[in-house]
Amino acid sequence: MANETQSAAPAASNDFVYRARQILRGPVLVGVIAALIAIVLSLYGMLTNPNATPLTVRSFLLVVLIAGGSWGLIAWAIATAAVEAGKDE
């Protein structure tokens, strides 16, 4: 019984990784990476200069939403346009 439970756990983990890799391909992956970079840089800037913005939960959420959302969406749109332009050839 113990071997069955141990072999089931890695299969579920591998299944999750496999599904994530299927979703995060091409333009979506570019958008996610750009969003993560924007969030990290924005949070770093917010933490190093506390005089510019108050350090509250709401300000953290706004940084994540505005910085990550806008840069992720823009990077995804540019990458999608590049892929579509490459298909026209």
Buried (B, 14 or more C-beta within 10 A) or exposed (E): EEEEEEEEEEEEEEEEEEEEEEEEEEBBBBBBBBBEBBBEEBBEEBEEEEEEBEEEEEEBEBBBEEBBEEBBEBBBEBBBEEEEEEEEE
